[in-house]
Amino acid sequence: MRALVMTAPSQGPDRTEVRDVAAPRPGAGEVTIDVAHAGINFIDVMARRGDTGYASWPFAPGKEVAGTVREVGAGVTSLAAGQRVAALLPGAGGLAEVAVAPAALTVPVPDEVPSAVAAAAPLMLATALLLLTDAARFAPGETVLVHSASGGVGGAVAQLVPALGGGRLVGTVGRADKIPAALKSGYDAAVAREGDLAEAVRAATGDGVDVVLDPLGTALLDADLEVINPSGRVVLFGNAGGGQAAALPGLDRLRAGNVAIGGFSISALAVTAPERVAVALRRVLGLVAEGRLDVPVTEIGSLAEAPAAHQLLADGRGTGKYVARIIAADS
Ligand SMILES: NC(=O)c1ccc[n+]([C@@H]2O[C@H](COP(=O)([O-])OP(=O)(O)OC[C@H]3O[C@@H](n4cnc5c(N)ncnc54)[C@H](OP(=O)(O)O)[C@@H]3O)[C@@H](O)[C@H]2O)c1
């Protein structure tokens, strides 16, 4: 089978190639999937650039897929060959014609959900849902601030807030030319991260915010704490800039602000509580099937085009969600 392989750490696409490799077979509790579409994610870029803990070399990227079950491993009774599924892949390897996934993180795809959209569900949509519901305990009517608002997860949060009862959405983006993309994906206001961010957010909200979803390490944590309302929740869920995160603020500051700072990692949750990831995945696919969640994706035509899409994300030039077509789409 053909698979995308990163041969060594790199800031560019030069060490990423399509290779012929042996197709995986499922172990106990696993399934293999004939991949129709695979999501492209920033975590692929973090692995490619050599961030600690994201890859061993050579590395096969791709954390989310949609396709059909090819083979089930020993002990798997909930899934059958030929079934349309979407899966989160803790070990990556999804940008390939065949992927292997734990059955616990593989769920059926409703007929109404196109394969390209289903491939954006296991990592991107499930993360956006779990950030809002589990990590931030979002309540309808609250104001949510999201950094990197015009990207994949940022856009998915904007789509999900209305489906969860509605609230005011404020996004930040790295460059002013991404503001229109954030507004198009559903943000009520979007600001570029330049100058006094806290002041810009306050001007945009007219008040503070109740929830902050922050994938930028600790770089903006001071600004997050400046704009958060009492009883607010800041969720740190990434480290896009790389490098060492700073120490978190002390107890006095948290008490004075009546604020909670939490962390979120879907990869960790897939290990510690896979059933919660599967429940979230079923829920987002259900919302899409019911027409309550509209997920625009940009489809790229082949595995060979994935390195260029990774580069768009690496350069901060991507907007929205990119999904690679691996084999002829089943819908
Ligand atoms: N914890 C989890 O479980 C989890 C799951 C999924 C994704 N994530 C995180 O969520 C974020 C969004 O992921 P995504 O896949 O949807 O990607 P994305 O938002 O489509 O692309 C990444 C964005 O990160 C921003 N960025 C900030 N500093 C950057 C830098 N030094 N280099 C490149 N980009 C930088 C850029 O947007 P701006 O310039 O507008 O800021 C860029 O567009 C990522 O940080 C990712 O690691 C975390």
The ligand as an ORCA input file, in Angstrom:
! r2SCAN-3c Opt
* xyz 0 1
  N      -4.870     19.204     22.746
  C      -5.496     18.579     21.766
  O      -6.086     17.518     21.984
  C      -5.491     19.175     20.398
  C      -6.220     18.544     19.378
  C      -6.241     19.151     18.120
  C      -5.529     20.334     17.899
  N      -4.818     20.869     18.927
  C      -4.083     22.138     18.726
  O      -5.007     23.072     18.244
  C      -4.372     23.980     17.357
  C      -5.143     24.009     16.060
  O      -4.937     22.770     15.396
  P      -5.390     22.572     13.887
  O      -4.961     21.212     13.485
  O      -6.819     22.956     13.760
  O      -4.449     23.600     13.114
  P      -4.766     25.008     12.429
  O      -5.450     25.895     13.420
  O      -5.472     24.752     11.150
  O      -3.298     25.551     12.142
  C      -2.421     25.914     13.173
  C      -2.498     27.411     13.502
  O      -1.662     27.658     14.620
  C      -1.355     29.043     14.625
  N       0.030     29.229     15.011
  C       0.432     29.895     16.100
  N       1.741     29.876     16.214
  C       2.216     29.167     15.169
  C       3.532     28.809     14.736
  N       4.635     29.150     15.422
  N       3.649     28.072     13.615
  C       2.564     27.706     12.918
  N       1.290     28.013     13.296
  C       1.132     28.743     14.410
  C      -1.672     29.567     13.223
  O      -2.893     30.323     13.327
  P      -2.876     31.842     13.845
  O      -1.705     32.477     13.182
  O      -4.158     32.412     13.434
  O      -2.736     31.733     15.337
  C      -1.952     28.311     12.432
  O      -2.859     28.547     11.393
  C      -2.922     23.491     17.208
  O      -2.092     24.233     18.069
  C      -3.000     22.044     17.651
  O      -1.803     21.547     18.144
  C      -4.782     20.330     20.163
*
